[in-house]
């Protein structure tokens, strides 16, 4: 994923080396979650795979430990970041309260569904 200009200074100076190591050497050029090969058509979407380095557990840019990074295809990275991206968009548009209310409602609904089984 592209680095937002306002966050660029939060990444470590050796970010490019860390990102490259994870995407090329450690992952062997494949998505670490679904196995899609970099530069090839994605087995599900058919789009050309471009591996990116994703923050998996701690999503802060400063948390760039190799244990916190994974080489992910666009599909896996987008799915992983979807919730954060939606909340960030709500924050930037000023509708964060509505977003948080909808999220709480969905969580309560899911919890109620689990009680049924």
Buried (B, 14 or more C-beta within 10 A) or exposed (E): BEEEEEEEEBBEEEBEEBBEBBBEEEBEBBBBBBEBBBEEEBBEEEEEBBBBBBBBEEEEBEBBEEEBBBBBBBBBBBEBBEEEEEBBEBEEEEEBEEBEEEBEEEEEEEEEEEEEE
